[in-house]
Amino acid sequence: MPDIVLRIVGLKVAYGGIQAVKGVDLEIQAGELVTLIGANGAGKTSTLKAITGTQAWAGEIHYMGQSTRGMASYQLLARGLAMVPEG
């Protein structure tokens, strides 16, 4: 069975009353290359910010088998999970 590096279940991100991400499910296995594409305003950056601990979120995020709930972005970075934005 392949190792699951990142597992996301029911990810939701909201800014005030605006729901930017509405229930993303994603599973990435070791060795896979995955892209997140979509139109402007589709929630790509909000999703990545939630995964890397810089945006509040609801749902489940597990990195390397451990929940990231309550982890600060610097703790995730120390485990190898980071976002490198354009520019």
PDB file as gemmi writes it, atoms N, CA and C in Angstrom:
CRYST1    1.000    1.000    1.000  90.00  90.00  90.00 P 1                      
ATOM      1  N   MET A   1       0.844  -1.184   0.000  1.00  0.00           N  
ATOM      2  CA  MET A   1       0.000   0.000   0.000  1.00  0.00           C  
ATOM      3  C   MET A   1       0.888   1.247   0.000  1.00  0.00           C  
ATOM      4  N   PRO A   2       0.641   2.194  -0.910  1.00  0.00           N  
ATOM      5  CA  PRO A   2       1.477   3.394  -0.981  1.00  0.00           C  
ATOM      6  C   PRO A   2       1.332   4.261   0.267  1.00  0.00           C  
ATOM      7  N   ASP A   3       2.394   5.003   0.568  1.00  0.00           N  
ATOM      8  CA  ASP A   3       2.356   5.934   1.688  1.00  0.00           C  
ATOM      9  C   ASP A   3       1.568   7.170   1.299  1.00  0.00           C  
ATOM     10  N   ILE A   4       0.645   7.572   2.151  1.00  0.00           N  
ATOM     11  CA  ILE A   4      -0.127   8.783   1.914  1.00  0.00           C  
ATOM     12  C   ILE A   4       0.613   9.937   2.592  1.00  0.00           C  
ATOM     13  N   VAL A   5       1.037  10.899   1.802  1.00  0.00           N  
ATOM     14  CA  VAL A   5       1.777  12.049   2.316  1.00  0.00           C  
ATOM     15  C   VAL A   5       0.819  13.119   2.824  1.00  0.00           C  
ATOM     16  N   LEU A   6      -0.234  13.394   2.050  1.00  0.00           N  
ATOM     17  CA  LEU A   6      -1.185  14.436   2.414  1.00  0.00           C  
ATOM     18  C   LEU A   6      -2.602  13.916   2.180  1.00  0.00           C  
ATOM     19  N   ARG A   7      -3.433  14.038   3.203  1.00  0.00           N  
ATOM     20  CA  ARG A   7      -4.824  13.605   3.106  1.00  0.00           C  
ATOM     21  C   ARG A   7      -5.705  14.735   3.613  1.00  0.00           C  
ATOM     22  N   ILE A   8      -6.643  15.170   2.768  1.00  0.00           N  
ATOM     23  CA  ILE A   8      -7.549  16.261   3.113  1.00  0.00           C  
ATOM     24  C   ILE A   8      -8.977  15.746   2.951  1.00  0.00           C  
ATOM     25  N   VAL A   9      -9.801  15.996   3.958  1.00  0.00           N  
ATOM     26  CA  VAL A   9     -11.195  15.561   3.915  1.00  0.00           C  
ATOM     27  C   VAL A   9     -12.090  16.730   4.321  1.00  0.00           C  
ATOM     28  N   GLY A  10     -12.994  17.119   3.424  1.00  0.00           N  
ATOM     29  CA  GLY A  10     -13.988  18.137   3.738  1.00  0.00           C  
ATOM     30  C   GLY A  10     -13.424  19.504   4.071  1.00  0.00           C  
ATOM     31  N   LEU A  11     -12.349  19.902   3.411  1.00  0.00           N  
ATOM     32  CA  LEU A  11     -11.712  21.190   3.712  1.00  0.00           C  
ATOM     33  C   LEU A  11     -12.635  22.346   3.342  1.00  0.00           C  
ATOM     34  N   LYS A  12     -12.823  23.253   4.290  1.00  0.00           N  
ATOM     35  CA  LYS A  12     -13.615  24.458   4.076  1.00  0.00           C  
ATOM     36  C   LYS A  12     -12.824  25.657   4.587  1.00  0.00           C  
ATOM     37  N   VAL A  13     -12.860  26.731   3.812  1.00  0.00           N  
ATOM     38  CA  VAL A  13     -12.215  27.990   4.194  1.00  0.00           C  
ATOM     39  C   VAL A  13     -13.213  29.109   3.951  1.00  0.00           C  
ATOM     40  N   ALA A  14     -13.365  29.988   4.937  1.00  0.00           N  
ATOM     41  CA  ALA A  14     -14.296  31.109   4.798  1.00  0.00           C  
ATOM     42  C   ALA A  14     -13.604  32.399   5.227  1.00  0.00           C  
ATOM     43  N   TYR A  15     -13.996  33.464   4.585  1.00  0.00           N  
ATOM     44  CA  TYR A  15     -13.569  34.811   4.941  1.00  0.00           C  
ATOM     45  C   TYR A  15     -14.825  35.563   5.350  1.00  0.00           C  
ATOM     46  N   GLY A  16     -15.034  35.686   6.656  1.00  0.00           N  
ATOM     47  CA  GLY A  16     -16.290  36.266   7.116  1.00  0.00           C  
ATOM     48  C   GLY A  16     -17.435  35.370   6.680  1.00  0.00           C  
ATOM     49  N   GLY A  17     -18.406  35.945   5.985  1.00  0.00           N  
ATOM     50  CA  GLY A  17     -19.548  35.163   5.522  1.00  0.00           C  
ATOM     51  C   GLY A  17     -19.364  34.557   4.144  1.00  0.00           C  
ATOM     52  N   ILE A  18     -18.199  34.758   3.548  1.00  0.00           N  
ATOM     53  CA  ILE A  18     -17.956  34.245   2.196  1.00  0.00           C  
ATOM     54  C   ILE A  18     -17.208  32.926   2.275  1.00  0.00           C  
ATOM     55  N   GLN A  19     -17.809  31.876   1.739  1.00  0.00           N  
ATOM     56  CA  GLN A  19     -17.182  30.554   1.718  1.00  0.00           C  
ATOM     57  C   GLN A  19     -16.307  30.445   0.476  1.00  0.00           C  
ATOM     58  N   ALA A  20     -14.985  30.464   0.672  1.00  0.00           N  
ATOM     59  CA  ALA A  20     -14.038  30.425  -0.446  1.00  0.00           C  
ATOM     60  C   ALA A  20     -13.757  29.005  -0.912  1.00  0.00           C  
ATOM     61  N   VAL A  21     -13.729  28.054   0.009  1.00  0.00           N  
ATOM     62  CA  VAL A  21     -13.474  26.643  -0.303  1.00  0.00           C  
ATOM     63  C   VAL A  21     -14.588  25.836   0.346  1.00  0.00           C  
ATOM     64  N   LYS A  22     -15.207  24.973  -0.432  1.00  0.00           N  
ATOM     65  CA  LYS A  22     -16.430  24.305   0.021  1.00  0.00           C  
ATOM     66  C   LYS A  22     -16.312  22.787  -0.012  1.00  0.00           C  
ATOM     67  N   GLY A  23     -15.456  22.217   0.802  1.00  0.00           N  
ATOM     68  CA  GLY A  23     -15.430  20.765   0.937  1.00  0.00           C  
ATOM     69  C   GLY A  23     -14.482  20.036   0.006  1.00  0.00           C  
ATOM     70  N   VAL A  24     -13.223  20.407   0.019  1.00  0.00           N  
ATOM     71  CA  VAL A  24     -12.217  19.757  -0.825  1.00  0.00           C  
ATOM     72  C   VAL A  24     -11.771  18.445  -0.182  1.00  0.00           C  
ATOM     73  N   ASP A  25     -11.723  17.388  -0.979  1.00  0.00           N  
ATOM     74  CA  ASP A  25     -11.156  16.098  -0.583  1.00  0.00           C  
ATOM     75  C   ASP A  25      -9.978  15.824  -1.503  1.00  0.00           C  
ATOM     76  N   LEU A  26      -8.853  15.430  -0.925  1.00  0.00           N  
ATOM     77  CA  LEU A  26      -7.644  15.211  -1.711  1.00  0.00           C  
ATOM     78  C   LEU A  26      -6.752  14.225  -0.983  1.00  0.00           C  
ATOM     79  N   GLU A  27      -6.122  13.339  -1.745  1.00  0.00           N  
ATOM     80  CA  GLU A  27      -5.161  12.403  -1.171  1.00  0.00           C  
ATOM     81  C   GLU A  27      -3.959  12.347  -2.104  1.00  0.00           C  
ATOM     82  N   ILE A  28      -2.788  12.604  -1.551  1.00  0.00           N  
ATOM     83  CA  ILE A  28      -1.559  12.591  -2.337  1.00  0.00           C  
ATOM     84  C   ILE A  28      -0.640  11.523  -1.758  1.00  0.00           C  
ATOM     85  N   GLN A  29      -0.192  10.635  -2.624  1.00  0.00           N  
ATOM     86  CA  GLN A  29       0.683   9.547  -2.197  1.00  0.00           C  
ATOM     87  C   GLN A  29       2.137   9.887  -2.496  1.00  0.00           C  
ATOM     88  N   ALA A  30       3.034   9.260  -1.783  1.00  0.00           N  
ATOM     89  CA  ALA A  30       4.470   9.467  -1.987  1.00  0.00           C  
ATOM     90  C   ALA A  30       4.823   9.245  -3.446  1.00  0.00           C  
ATOM     91  N   GLY A  31       5.613  10.136  -4.008  1.00  0.00           N  
ATOM     92  CA  GLY A  31       6.062  10.020  -5.384  1.00  0.00           C  
ATOM     93  C   GLY A  31       5.154  10.662  -6.408  1.00  0.00           C  
ATOM     94  N   GLU A  32       3.964  11.076  -6.009  1.00  0.00           N  
ATOM     95  CA  GLU A  32       3.041  11.713  -6.949  1.00  0.00           C  
ATOM     96  C   GLU A  32       3.364  13.190  -7.121  1.00  0.00           C  
ATOM     97  N   LEU A  33       3.120  13.694  -8.319  1.00  0.00           N  
ATOM     98  CA  LEU A  33       3.160  15.123  -8.594  1.00  0.00           C  
ATOM     99  C   LEU A  33       1.724  15.550  -8.827  1.00  0.00           C  
ATOM    100  N   VAL A  34       1.273  16.556  -8.098  1.00  0.00           N  
ATOM    101  CA  VAL A  34      -0.115  16.981  -8.162  1.00  0.00           C  
ATOM    102  C   VAL A  34      -0.164  18.480  -8.383  1.00  0.00           C  
ATOM    103  N   THR A  35      -1.085  18.917  -9.238  1.00  0.00           N  
ATOM    104  CA  THR A  35      -1.294  20.348  -9.443  1.00  0.00           C  
ATOM    105  C   THR A  35      -2.711  20.713  -9.031  1.00  0.00           C  
ATOM    106  N   LEU A  36      -2.861  21.949  -8.610  1.00  0.00           N  
ATOM    107  CA  LEU A  36      -4.164  22.486  -8.248  1.00  0.00           C  
ATOM    108  C   LEU A  36      -4.435  23.629  -9.212  1.00  0.00           C  
ATOM    109  N   ILE A  37      -5.400  23.433 -10.092  1.00  0.00           N  
ATOM    110  CA  ILE A  37      -5.685  24.438 -11.108  1.00  0.00           C  
ATOM    111  C   ILE A  37      -7.137  24.894 -11.003  1.00  0.00           C  
ATOM    112  N   GLY A  38      -7.384  26.081 -11.514  1.00  0.00           N  
ATOM    113  CA  GLY A  38      -8.740  26.609 -11.525  1.00  0.00           C  
ATOM    114  C   GLY A  38      -8.721  28.076 -11.874  1.00  0.00           C  
ATOM    115  N   ALA A  39      -9.894  28.616 -12.091  1.00  0.00           N  
ATOM    116  CA  ALA A  39     -10.048  30.022 -12.455  1.00  0.00           C  
ATOM    117  C   ALA A  39      -9.683  30.931 -11.282  1.00  0.00           C  
ATOM    118  N   ASN A  40      -9.469  32.196 -11.580  1.00  0.00           N  
ATOM    119  CA  ASN A  40      -9.261  33.183 -10.517  1.00  0.00           C  
ATOM    120  C   ASN A  40     -10.457  33.150  -9.574  1.00  0.00           C  
ATOM    121  N   GLY A  41     -10.168  33.143  -8.269  1.00  0.00           N  
ATOM    122  CA  GLY A  41     -11.238  33.130  -7.280  1.00  0.00           C  
ATOM    123  C   GLY A  41     -11.812  31.763  -6.985  1.00  0.00           C  
ATOM    124  N   ALA A  42     -11.210  30.716  -7.521  1.00  0.00           N  
ATOM    125  CA  ALA A  42     -11.734  29.358  -7.316  1.00  0.00           C  
ATOM    126  C   ALA A  42     -11.346  28.763  -5.964  1.00  0.00           C  
ATOM    127  N   GLY A  43     -10.379  29.375  -5.263  1.00  0.00           N  
ATOM    128  CA  GLY A  43      -9.989  28.881  -3.947  1.00  0.00           C  
ATOM    129  C   GLY A  43      -8.651  28.168  -3.892  1.00  0.00           C  
ATOM    130  N   LYS A  44      -7.849  28.270  -4.939  1.00  0.00           N  
ATOM    131  CA  LYS A  44      -6.541  27.583  -4.967  1.00  0.00           C  
ATOM    132  C   LYS A  44      -5.627  28.093  -3.853  1.00  0.00           C  
ATOM    133  N   THR A  45      -5.457  29.397  -3.787  1.00  0.00           N  
ATOM    134  CA  THR A  45      -4.565  29.972  -2.769  1.00  0.00           C  
ATOM    135  C   THR A  45      -5.119  29.740  -1.375  1.00  0.00           C  
ATOM    136  N   SER A  46      -6.415  29.872  -1.202  1.00  0.00           N  
ATOM    137  CA  SER A  46      -7.028  29.626   0.110  1.00  0.00           C  
ATOM    138  C   SER A  46      -6.799  28.191   0.555  1.00  0.00           C  
ATOM    139  N   THR A  47      -6.884  27.259  -0.376  1.00  0.00           N  
ATOM    140  CA  THR A  47      -6.633  25.849  -0.071  1.00  0.00           C  
ATOM    141  C   THR A  47      -5.191  25.647   0.370  1.00  0.00           C  
ATOM    142  N   LEU A  48      -4.252  26.210  -0.377  1.00  0.00           N  
ATOM    143  CA  LEU A  48      -2.835  26.056  -0.029  1.00  0.00           C  
ATOM    144  C   LEU A  48      -2.499  26.742   1.295  1.00  0.00           C  
ATOM    145  N   LYS A  49      -3.100  27.895   1.545  1.00  0.00           N  
ATOM    146  CA  LYS A  49      -2.868  28.579   2.826  1.00  0.00           C  
ATOM    147  C   LYS A  49      -3.384  27.752   3.992  1.00  0.00           C  
ATOM    148  N   ALA A  50      -4.520  27.111   3.822  1.00  0.00           N  
ATOM    149  CA  ALA A  50      -5.052  26.241   4.876  1.00  0.00           C  
ATOM    150  C   ALA A  50      -4.118  25.061   5.115  1.00  0.00           C  
ATOM    151  N   ILE A  51      -3.666  24.435   4.040  1.00  0.00           N  
ATOM    152  CA  ILE A  51      -2.777  23.277   4.158  1.00  0.00           C  
ATOM    153  C   ILE A  51      -1.490  23.642   4.877  1.00  0.00           C  
ATOM    154  N   THR A  52      -0.968  24.839   4.620  1.00  0.00           N  
ATOM    155  CA  THR A  52       0.318  25.250   5.202  1.00  0.00           C  
ATOM    156  C   THR A  52       0.173  26.036   6.503  1.00  0.00           C  
ATOM    157  N   GLY A  53      -1.037  26.107   7.039  1.00  0.00           N  
ATOM    158  CA  GLY A  53      -1.232  26.670   8.372  1.00  0.00           C  
ATOM    159  C   GLY A  53      -1.279  28.181   8.456  1.00  0.00           C  
ATOM    160  N   THR A  54      -1.504  28.859   7.351  1.00  0.00           N  
ATOM    161  CA  THR A  54      -1.559  30.325   7.393  1.00  0.00           C  
ATOM    162  C   THR A  54      -2.974  30.864   7.210  1.00  0.00           C  
ATOM    163  N   GLN A  55      -3.960  29.972   7.165  1.00  0.00           N  
ATOM    164  CA  GLN A  55      -5.355  30.375   7.019  1.00  0.00           C  
ATOM    165  C   GLN A  55      -6.221  29.450   7.865  1.00  0.00           C  
ATOM    166  N   ALA A  56      -7.186  30.015   8.573  1.00  0.00           N  
ATOM    167  CA  ALA A  56      -8.109  29.198   9.368  1.00  0.00           C  
ATOM    168  C   ALA A  56      -8.933  28.308   8.442  1.00  0.00           C  
ATOM    169  N   TRP A  57      -9.261  27.108   8.904  1.00  0.00           N  
ATOM    170  CA  TRP A  57      -9.972  26.140   8.073  1.00  0.00           C  
ATOM    171  C   TRP A  57     -10.808  25.208   8.936  1.00  0.00           C  
ATOM    172  N   ALA A  58     -11.704  24.493   8.279  1.00  0.00           N  
ATOM    173  CA  ALA A  58     -12.487  23.427   8.908  1.00  0.00           C  
ATOM    174  C   ALA A  58     -12.317  22.173   8.058  1.00  0.00           C  
ATOM    175  N   GLY A  59     -12.473  21.024   8.674  1.00  0.00           N  
ATOM    176  CA  GLY A  59     -12.296  19.753   7.982  1.00  0.00           C  
ATOM    177  C   GLY A  59     -11.146  18.989   8.599  1.00  0.00           C  
ATOM    178  N   GLU A  60     -10.513  18.143   7.798  1.00  0.00           N  
ATOM    179  CA  GLU A  60      -9.373  17.352   8.270  1.00  0.00           C  
ATOM    180  C   GLU A  60      -8.202  17.510   7.307  1.00  0.00           C  
ATOM    181  N   ILE A  61      -7.022  17.759   7.874  1.00  0.00           N  
ATOM    182  CA  ILE A  61      -5.787  17.760   7.094  1.00  0.00           C  
ATOM    183  C   ILE A  61      -4.782  16.901   7.849  1.00  0.00           C  
ATOM    184  N   HIS A  62      -4.253  15.889   7.160  1.00  0.00           N  
ATOM    185  CA  HIS A  62      -3.222  15.031   7.745  1.00  0.00           C  
ATOM    186  C   HIS A  62      -1.995  15.075   6.847  1.00  0.00           C  
ATOM    187  N   TYR A  63      -0.852  15.367   7.443  1.00  0.00           N  
ATOM    188  CA  TYR A  63       0.418  15.384   6.720  1.00  0.00           C  
ATOM    189  C   TYR A  63       1.324  14.339   7.340  1.00  0.00           C  
ATOM    190  N   MET A  64       1.800  13.433   6.521  1.00  0.00           N  
ATOM    191  CA  MET A  64       2.666  12.338   6.973  1.00  0.00           C  
ATOM    192  C   MET A  64       2.017  11.559   8.128  1.00  0.00           C  
ATOM    193  N   GLY A  65       0.701  11.348   8.005  1.00  0.00           N  
ATOM    194  CA  GLY A  65      -0.021  10.541   8.979  1.00  0.00           C  
ATOM    195  C   GLY A  65      -0.436  11.249  10.249  1.00  0.00           C  
ATOM    196  N   GLN A  66      -0.150  12.537  10.379  1.00  0.00           N  
ATOM    197  CA  GLN A  66      -0.466  13.272  11.598  1.00  0.00           C  
ATOM    198  C   GLN A  66      -1.364  14.464  11.275  1.00  0.00           C  
ATOM    199  N   SER A  67      -2.376  14.663  12.101  1.00  0.00           N  
ATOM    200  CA  SER A  67      -3.262  15.813  11.920  1.00  0.00           C  
ATOM    201  C   SER A  67      -2.459  17.108  12.075  1.00  0.00           C  
ATOM    202  N   THR A  68      -2.791  18.088  11.247  1.00  0.00           N  
ATOM    203  CA  THR A  68      -2.119  19.390  11.350  1.00  0.00           C  
ATOM    204  C   THR A  68      -2.935  20.370  12.185  1.00  0.00           C  
ATOM    205  N   ARG A  69      -4.088  19.945  12.681  1.00  0.00           N  
ATOM    206  CA  ARG A  69      -4.933  20.828  13.482  1.00  0.00           C  
ATOM    207  C   ARG A  69      -4.145  21.382  14.669  1.00  0.00           C  
ATOM    208  N   GLY A  70      -4.173  22.682  14.818  1.00  0.00           N  
ATOM    209  CA  GLY A  70      -3.493  23.330  15.929  1.00  0.00           C  
ATOM    210  C   GLY A  70      -2.004  23.568  15.705  1.00  0.00           C  
ATOM    211  N   MET A  71      -1.457  23.117  14.593  1.00  0.00           N  
ATOM    212  CA  MET A  71      -0.038  23.326  14.314  1.00  0.00           C  
ATOM    213  C   MET A  71       0.167  24.683  13.645  1.00  0.00           C  
ATOM    214  N   ALA A  72       1.169  25.397  14.092  1.00  0.00           N  
ATOM    215  CA  ALA A  72       1.526  26.677  13.481  1.00  0.00           C  
ATOM    216  C   ALA A  72       2.293  26.430  12.186  1.00  0.00           C  
ATOM    217  N   SER A  73       2.301  27.435  11.317  1.00  0.00           N  
ATOM    218  CA  SER A  73       2.975  27.281  10.025  1.00  0.00           C  
ATOM    219  C   SER A  73       4.460  26.967  10.196  1.00  0.00           C  
ATOM    220  N   TYR A  74       5.113  27.526  11.224  1.00  0.00           N  
ATOM    221  CA  TYR A  74       6.532  27.237  11.421  1.00  0.00           C  
ATOM    222  C   TYR A  74       6.757  25.778  11.826  1.00  0.00           C  
ATOM    223  N   GLN A  75       5.780  25.177  12.504  1.00  0.00           N  
ATOM    224  CA  GLN A  75       5.888  23.765  12.864  1.00  0.00           C  
ATOM    225  C   GLN A  75       5.727  22.880  11.624  1.00  0.00           C  
ATOM    226  N   LEU A  76       4.814  23.256  10.746  1.00  0.00           N  
ATOM    227  CA  LEU A  76       4.635  22.518   9.499  1.00  0.00           C  
ATOM    228  C   LEU A  76       5.865  22.663   8.611  1.00  0.00           C  
ATOM    229  N   LEU A  77       6.426  23.854   8.577  1.00  0.00           N  
ATOM    230  CA  LEU A  77       7.641  24.089   7.799  1.00  0.00           C  
ATOM    231  C   LEU A  77       8.779  23.195   8.300  1.00  0.00           C  
ATOM    232  N   ALA A  78       8.909  23.061   9.594  1.00  0.00           N  
ATOM    233  CA  ALA A  78       9.958  22.208  10.162  1.00  0.00           C  
ATOM    234  C   ALA A  78       9.765  20.740   9.764  1.00  0.00           C  
ATOM    235  N   ARG A  79       8.531  20.355   9.447  1.00  0.00           N  
ATOM    236  CA  ARG A  79       8.245  18.983   9.011  1.00  0.00           C  
ATOM    237  C   ARG A  79       8.320  18.836   7.498  1.00  0.00           C  
ATOM    238  N   GLY A  80       8.596  19.961   6.792  1.00  0.00           N  
ATOM    239  CA  GLY A  80       8.775  19.883   5.346  1.00  0.00           C  
ATOM    240  C   GLY A  80       7.584  20.333   4.519  1.00  0.00           C  
ATOM    241  N   LEU A  81       6.600  20.955   5.143  1.00  0.00           N  
ATOM    242  CA  LEU A  81       5.417  21.397   4.426  1.00  0.00           C  
ATOM    243  C   LEU A  81       5.423  22.917   4.340  1.00  0.00           C  
ATOM    244  N   ALA A  82       5.492  23.435   3.109  1.00  0.00           N  
ATOM    245  CA  ALA A  82       5.581  24.885   2.911  1.00  0.00           C  
ATOM    246  C   ALA A  82       4.898  25.285   1.618  1.00  0.00           C  
ATOM    247  N   MET A  83       4.578  26.563   1.525  1.00  0.00           N  
ATOM    248  CA  MET A  83       4.020  27.139   0.309  1.00  0.00           C  
ATOM    249  C   MET A  83       5.008  28.179  -0.188  1.00  0.00           C  
ATOM    250  N   VAL A  84       5.316  28.115  -1.471  1.00  0.00           N  
ATOM    251  CA  VAL A  84       6.233  29.092  -2.085  1.00  0.00           C  
ATOM    252  C   VAL A  84       5.418  29.854  -3.126  1.00  0.00           C  
ATOM    253  N   PRO A  85       4.921  31.051  -2.762  1.00  0.00           N  
ATOM    254  CA  PRO A  85       4.084  31.795  -3.696  1.00  0.00           C  
ATOM    255  C   PRO A  85       4.882  32.399  -4.845  1.00  0.00           C  
ATOM    256  N   GLU A  86       4.194  32.672  -5.925  1.00  0.00           N  
ATOM    257  CA  GLU A  86       4.810  33.320  -7.075  1.00  0.00           C  
ATOM    258  C   GLU A  86       5.349  34.692  -6.680  1.00  0.00           C  
ATOM    259  N   GLY A  87       6.501  35.034  -7.219  1.00  0.00           N  
ATOM    260  CA  GLY A  87       7.067  36.363  -6.982  1.00  0.00           C  
ATOM    261  C   GLY A  87       7.841  36.428  -5.709  1.00  0.00           C  
TER     262      GLY A  87                                                      
END                                                                             
